[in-house]
């Protein structure tokens, strides 16, 4: 059973709009070209393959919200971070495609 929680794109945007999340808490694990195409301004880009090398940038004292394009890579990253001992992890269901739809943008 997974130790992380799934969160909807709507819930994530609400937390961000309310100012409850800092930039380093929203981790976008897509590749640079995907980020350049469309991203949340208040998020941090760490491509999935770079996560193991950049663990020092992730604050385990705060909840982390992991987002990718559709939710597949973010699930894998949540699983990996859990194995590394990270606690409060949230996988953004539907990823940037779901976020984009809520913001009136056709992602793909």
C-alpha positions in Angstrom: 0.0 0.0 0.0 1.3 3.4 -0.9 2.2 5.8 1.9 1.7 8.9 -0.2 -1.6 10.6 -0.9 -3.2 11.4 -4.2 -4.4 15.0 -4.5 -6.5 16.4 -7.3 -5.3 19.2 -9.6 -8.1 21.3 -8.2 -6.9 20.8 -4.6 -3.3 21.6 -5.5 -4.3 24.9 -7.2 -6.5 25.8 -4.2 -3.6 25.3 -1.8 -1.3 27.4 -4.2 -3.9 30.2 -4.6 -4.3 30.4 -0.8 -0.5 30.8 -0.4 -0.2 27.6 1.6 2.7 26.2 -0.5 6.2 27.4 -1.1 7.9 26.9 -4.5 10.2 24.2 -3.3 7.2 22.1 -2.2 5.7 21.7 -5.7 8.2 19.5 -7.6 7.6 19.1 -11.4 9.4 15.9 -12.5 8.9 16.4 -16.3 11.7 17.1 -18.7 12.9 20.7 -19.5 11.1 20.8 -22.9 7.8 19.9 -21.3 8.4 22.5 -18.6 9.1 25.2 -21.2 5.9 24.3 -23.0 3.7 24.8 -19.9 4.3 24.9 -16.2 3.2 26.4 -12.9 5.3 29.5 -12.1 5.5 28.6 -8.4 7.0 25.1 -8.9 10.5 23.6 -9.0 11.7 21.6 -12.0 13.6 18.5 -11.1 13.3 16.0 -13.9 12.6 12.5 -12.7 16.0 11.1 -13.6 17.6 13.9 -11.6 15.7 13.2 -8.4 18.3 10.8 -6.8 21.1 13.4 -7.4 19.1 16.3 -6.0 17.6 14.9 -2.8 19.4 17.5 -0.8 17.1 20.2 -2.4 14.0 18.5 -1.1 12.8 19.5 2.4 11.5 16.5 4.3 10.1 18.8 7.0 7.3 20.1 4.7 4.7 18.2 2.5 5.9 17.7 -1.0 3.6 17.8 -4.1 4.9 15.8 -7.0 3.5 16.6 -10.5 4.3 15.3 -14.0 2.4 15.3 -17.3 -0.4 12.8 -16.4 0.5 11.2 -13.1 2.6 8.2 -14.0 6.1 9.6 -13.4 5.0 11.4 -10.3 3.7 8.1 -8.8 7.1 6.5 -9.5 8.8 9.5 -7.8 6.5 9.3 -4.8 7.4 5.6 -4.5 11.1 6.3 -4.7 11.0 9.2 -2.2 9.0 7.1 0.2 11.8 4.4 -0.1 14.3 7.1 0.7 12.4 8.0 3.9 10.4 11.0 2.9 7.1 11.3 4.7 4.4 13.7 3.6 4.2 13.1 -0.2 1.3 14.0 -2.5 0.9 12.8 -6.0 -1.0 15.2 -8.3 -3.6 13.1 -10.1 -3.8 13.8 -13.8 -0.7 15.9 -13.7 -0.2 19.1 -15.7 -2.8 17.9 -18.2 -5.5 18.2 -15.5 -4.0 21.5 -14.2 -4.0 22.9 -17.7 -7.6 22.0 -18.2 -8.6 23.8 -15.0 -6.7 26.9 -16.3 -8.3 26.8 -19.7 -5.2 25.5 -21.6 -5.2 22.4 -23.8 -2.0 20.6 -22.7 -2.0 17.8 -25.2 
